[in-house]
Amino acid sequence: MRMATMKKSRLSLLLPVLLLAACGVTPGGEAPRTSAVAVDSSGRVIRGRAERNQDDSIGRNIMFQLRQGDAAVFKGVSVLAWDRAVLLTGAVAKPEHRRRVEQVAKAMDGVDTVFNDLIVTEIPDATAFFPEVGREQRIYAGLLGQTDISGAYVVRMVNGVVTLMGTARDAEDVAKAMAFAREVEGVKWVVNHVAVK
């Protein structure tokens, strides 16, 4: 009788572990990590041309909507889209303009998240608030050239502030990308809007 009780007790302890394993969960409570993103043969995260075209289309449509209302008011605004997220940078003259840009971006089909990094200033169309395209391209090319950085990133740099958007497989990769961007001449600080999947 005692042996049967011990077997039953062991089975009752083992049953939850077996059920979790059947569901793909380890005893520590975490599901085994599988990549939710496409990767190339070297393990680098990739996004297809169609997805990147959709990002570009979202950005253009947001700017079109803004300029339909008042092109001069939103002249200092720039938009960068990546995988259903939109980054708003630059400047506007009034808080209500800042809110309006965010509303337009949130209402756009295909947008789930909006990062509103717009500032309010008296001279919103000053060159200091426009993207620093040359440095953005250097940072982007540099990230692609790093063999130990495997995420897919897009870069926006305005007034010395670099914002990284994109997709990475882990937080360590994001930290490496941010550290790389910090080392570029003229960078004051780096903002992280990267999705880890």
Secondary structure, 3 states (H helix, E strand, C coil): CHHHHHHHHHHHHHHHHHHHHHCCCCCCCCCCCCCCCCECCCCCECCCHHHHHHHHHHHHHHHHHHHHHHCCCCCCEEEEEECCEEEEEEEECCHHHHHHHHHHHHHCCCCCEEEECCEECCCCCCHHHCECHHHHHHHHHHHHCCCCCCCEEEEEEECCEEEEEEEECCHHHHHHHHHHHHCCCCCCEEEEEEEEC
